[in-house]
């Protein structure tokens, strides 16, 4: 009985996730109008990382195509 119950909820959750992926969230007013007000703070912890790895991570954020780049703050965290 326990296996059937787990399988039932697993299947139900799977289809709920599949259904939510079909919703066009990018076209909603919340995303279109309010995304410019969201602040993103990206923490990059590094300890004994070579400079090239840290540079690659920072350049990846620099070269992204997110339309509101002025809302992104990248913080390098040395231990």
Backbone as a chain_set.jsonl record, in Angstrom:
{"seq": "XXXXXXXXXXXXXXXXXXXXXXXXXXXXXXXXXXXXXXXXXXXXXXXXXXXXXXXXXXXXXXXXXXXXXXXXXXXXXXX", "coords": {"N": [[0.821, -1.191, 0.0], [1.951, 1.208, 0.758], [3.85, 1.642, -1.231], [2.224, 1.994, -3.479], [0.914, 4.354, -2.757], [3.077, 6.155, -2.664], [3.872, 6.027, -5.36], [1.57, 7.045, -6.572], [1.528, 9.763, -5.66], [3.959, 10.607, -6.661], [3.552, 10.371, -9.44], [1.416, 12.153, -9.737], [2.654, 14.579, -8.957], [4.6, 14.762, -10.946], [3.05, 15.22, -13.284], [1.874, 17.628, -12.551], [4.076, 19.332, -12.5], [4.832, 19.146, -15.199], [2.57, 20.361, -16.35], [2.783, 22.946, -15.293], [5.026, 23.848, -16.616], [4.109, 24.466, -19.103], [2.846, 26.881, -18.907], [2.967, 30.252, -19.898], [5.096, 31.99, -18.4], [6.891, 34.056, -18.93], [5.472, 35.906, -20.369], [3.757, 37.13, -18.616], [2.423, 39.925, -16.759], [3.697, 40.45, -14.358], [6.309, 39.473, -14.646], [7.169, 40.85, -16.975], [6.859, 43.598, -16.277], [7.807, 43.929, -13.657], [10.265, 42.696, -13.438], [12.442, 44.296, -13.873], [12.811, 45.502, -11.461], [13.812, 43.672, -9.725], [16.471, 42.596, -7.669], [19.558, 41.014, -7.973], [21.877, 39.181, -6.237], [24.944, 37.795, -6.499], [26.969, 35.469, -5.147], [30.274, 34.539, -5.175], [32.112, 32.238, -3.901], [35.508, 31.618, -3.182], [38.396, 29.685, -2.69], [41.614, 28.91, -2.69], [41.369, 28.796, -5.429], [42.385, 28.946, -8.805], [43.31, 31.946, -10.566], [42.303, 32.003, -13.168], [39.949, 30.48, -13.099], [38.253, 31.963, -11.415], [38.164, 34.31, -12.896], [36.885, 33.362, -15.205], [34.338, 32.77, -14.195], [33.412, 35.325, -13.429], [33.464, 36.658, -15.894], [31.525, 35.196, -17.228], [29.165, 36.07, -16.033], [29.334, 38.703, -16.779], [29.067, 38.582, -19.547], [26.495, 37.678, -19.981], [23.08, 37.602, -21.276], [21.071, 38.886, -19.904], [18.461, 41.191, -19.58], [18.368, 43.264, -17.659], [20.926, 44.158, -16.523], [21.979, 45.994, -14.771], [20.939, 45.444, -12.33], [22.291, 43.403, -11.164], [24.516, 42.214, -8.794], [27.72, 41.241, -8.202], [29.563, 39.456, -5.927], [32.684, 38.73, -4.752], [33.914, 36.297, -2.655], [36.358, 35.791, -0.541], [37.899, 33.341, 1.464]], "CA": [[0.0, 0.0, 0.0], [2.841, 2.363, 0.855], [4.456, 1.826, -2.551], [1.19, 2.553, -4.348], [0.708, 5.739, -2.336], [4.238, 6.917, -3.134], [3.793, 6.094, -6.815], [0.469, 7.946, -6.901], [1.932, 11.153, -5.458], [5.046, 10.876, -7.591], [2.936, 10.589, -10.753], [0.642, 13.395, -9.653], [3.606, 15.691, -8.939], [5.224, 14.834, -12.263], [2.14, 15.872, -14.225], [1.697, 19.016, -12.118], [5.261, 20.056, -12.981], [4.71, 19.233, -16.664], [1.525, 21.34, -16.643], [3.276, 24.291, -14.965], [6.018, 24.242, -17.618], [3.398, 24.944, -20.289], [2.344, 28.236, -18.661], [3.93, 31.25, -20.413], [5.434, 32.935, -17.335], [7.624, 35.206, -19.472], [4.535, 36.876, -20.926], [2.893, 37.706, -17.589], [2.746, 41.308, -16.405], [4.633, 40.476, -13.234], [7.668, 39.295, -15.166], [7.512, 41.919, -17.92], [6.921, 44.925, -15.674], [8.485, 43.978, -12.37], [11.593, 42.068, -13.472], [13.465, 45.336, -13.818], [12.973, 45.925, -10.072], [14.43, 42.605, -8.939], [17.911, 42.69, -7.451], [20.206, 39.709, -7.896], [23.201, 39.205, -5.625], [25.605, 36.536, -6.819], [28.147, 35.271, -4.313], [31.218, 33.578, -5.742], [33.136, 31.914, -2.912], [36.68, 30.95, -3.74], [39.466, 29.373, -1.758], [42.631, 28.18, -3.449], [40.988, 28.687, -6.836], [43.27, 29.715, -9.676], [42.756, 33.19, -11.093], [41.57, 31.747, -14.412], [38.613, 29.978, -12.761], [37.481, 33.099, -10.908], [37.962, 35.205, -14.035], [35.892, 32.744, -16.077], [33.026, 32.928, -13.558], [33.02, 36.737, -13.51], [33.192, 36.966, -17.309], [30.254, 34.563, -17.592], [28.106, 36.992, -15.623], [29.496, 39.927, -17.569], [28.659, 38.339, -20.933], [25.15, 37.113, -20.119], [22.156, 38.444, -22.035], [19.975, 39.319, -19.041], [18.191, 42.566, -20.005], [18.502, 44.259, -16.588], [22.228, 43.874, -15.916], [22.296, 46.941, -13.701], [20.392, 44.912, -11.086], [23.091, 42.257, -10.733], [25.689, 42.536, -7.989], [28.575, 40.065, -8.044], [30.433, 39.616, -4.768], [33.698, 37.684, -4.624], [34.072, 36.018, -1.229], [37.574, 35.044, -0.209], [37.841, 32.8, 2.823]], "C": [[0.868, 1.258, 0.0], [3.488, 2.673, -0.497], [3.453, 2.455, -3.503], [0.96, 4.026, -4.04], [1.857, 6.625, -2.82], [4.201, 7.095, -4.641], [2.704, 7.061, -7.263], [0.91, 9.403, -6.782], [3.096, 11.545, -6.361], [4.493, 11.184, -8.979], [2.155, 11.893, -10.781], [1.561, 14.617, -9.688], [4.269, 15.868, -10.297], [4.328, 15.578, -13.243], [1.847, 17.317, -13.828], [2.873, 19.867, -12.587], [5.201, 20.211, -14.49], [3.686, 20.298, -17.059], [2.021, 22.761, -16.36], [4.319, 24.769, -15.971], [5.371, 24.773, -18.889], [2.896, 26.377, -20.135], [3.377, 29.26, -19.119], [4.256, 32.326, -19.372], [6.124, 34.184, -17.869], [6.692, 36.269, -20.019], [3.629, 37.508, -19.872], [3.35, 39.118, -17.252], [3.748, 41.391, -15.27], [6.062, 40.376, -13.741], [8.057, 40.456, -16.069], [7.718, 43.261, -17.233], [7.771, 44.989, -14.417], [9.869, 43.346, -12.372], [12.694, 43.106, -13.368], [13.718, 45.812, -12.392], [13.626, 44.864, -9.192], [15.932, 42.822, -8.837], [18.468, 41.278, -7.301], [21.588, 39.903, -7.296], [23.803, 37.825, -5.834], [26.882, 36.467, -5.995], [29.015, 34.203, -4.955], [32.284, 33.313, -4.678], [34.324, 31.238, -3.593], [37.736, 30.806, -2.656], [40.421, 28.465, -2.515], [42.216, 27.944, -4.897], [41.985, 29.471, -7.672], [42.541, 30.937, -10.241], [41.899, 32.931, -12.327], [40.142, 31.261, -14.15], [37.719, 31.121, -12.289], [37.173, 34.063, -12.045], [36.878, 34.657, -14.969], [34.479, 32.916, -15.499], [32.532, 34.366, -13.669], [32.681, 37.114, -14.944], [31.881, 36.336, -17.78], [29.082, 35.456, -17.202], [28.15, 38.276, -16.44], [28.931, 39.759, -18.98], [27.25, 37.768, -21.079], [24.229, 38.087, -20.84], [20.929, 38.843, -21.219], [19.712, 40.799, -19.297], [18.396, 43.628, -18.93], [19.806, 44.026, -15.825], [22.556, 44.809, -14.76], [21.762, 46.471, -12.35], [21.174, 43.717, -10.551], [24.319, 42.757, -9.981], [26.468, 41.238, -7.803], [29.544, 40.344, -6.905], [31.393, 38.439, -4.741], [34.008, 37.512, -3.146], [35.314, 35.17, -1.002], [37.478, 34.566, 1.232], [39.11, 33.11, 3.564]], "O": [[0.557, 2.243, -0.67], [3.65, 3.838, -0.858], [3.805, 3.361, -4.258], [0.829, 4.846, -4.948], [1.627, 7.722, -3.329], [4.465, 8.185, -5.148], [2.89, 7.81, -8.223], [0.692, 10.193, -7.701], [3.198, 12.699, -6.777], [4.917, 12.146, -9.62], [2.233, 12.648, -11.75], [1.267, 15.589, -10.383], [4.477, 16.994, -10.748], [4.792, 16.468, -13.956], [1.595, 18.15, -14.699], [2.682, 21.002, -13.024], [5.487, 21.288, -15.013], [3.914, 21.055, -18.003], [1.708, 23.683, -17.114], [4.481, 25.975, -16.161], [6.025, 25.461, -19.672], [2.556, 27.021, -21.128], [4.55, 29.148, -18.762], [3.749, 33.444, -19.455], [5.953, 35.266, -17.308], [7.087, 37.43, -20.126], [2.802, 38.354, -20.214], [4.517, 39.466, -17.437], [4.564, 42.311, -15.23], [6.931, 41.129, -13.301], [9.157, 40.994, -15.944], [8.652, 43.989, -17.569], [8.393, 46.016, -14.148], [10.586, 43.459, -11.377], [13.766, 42.825, -12.831], [14.733, 46.459, -12.133], [13.957, 45.133, -8.037], [16.582, 43.191, -9.815], [17.905, 40.453, -6.582], [22.38, 40.704, -7.794], [23.244, 36.816, -5.402], [27.767, 37.31, -6.135], [28.551, 33.1, -5.243], [33.248, 34.069, -4.562], [34.154, 30.392, -4.471], [37.932, 31.693, -1.825], [40.048, 27.366, -2.927], [42.67, 26.986, -5.522], [42.39, 30.563, -7.275], [41.317, 30.945, -10.372], [40.869, 33.58, -12.507], [39.226, 31.598, -14.901], [36.568, 31.233, -12.711], [36.058, 34.574, -12.149], [36.047, 35.417, -15.467], [33.533, 33.178, -16.243], [31.362, 34.599, -13.97], [31.702, 37.822, -15.18], [31.203, 36.894, -18.643], [28.116, 35.584, -17.955], [27.111, 38.859, -16.751], [28.377, 40.704, -19.541], [26.847, 37.409, -22.185], [24.561, 39.262, -20.996], [19.867, 39.108, -21.782], [20.647, 41.598, -19.24], [18.584, 44.797, -19.265], [19.791, 43.732, -14.63], [23.326, 44.452, -13.869], [22.108, 47.053, -11.322], [20.753, 43.088, -9.581], [25.061, 43.609, -10.469], [25.929, 40.252, -7.302], [30.26, 41.345, -6.918], [30.968, 37.284, -4.71], [34.331, 38.483, -2.462], [35.306, 33.964, -1.251], [37.029, 35.301, 2.112], [39.252, 32.735, 4.728]]}, "num_chains": 1, "name": "protein.A"}
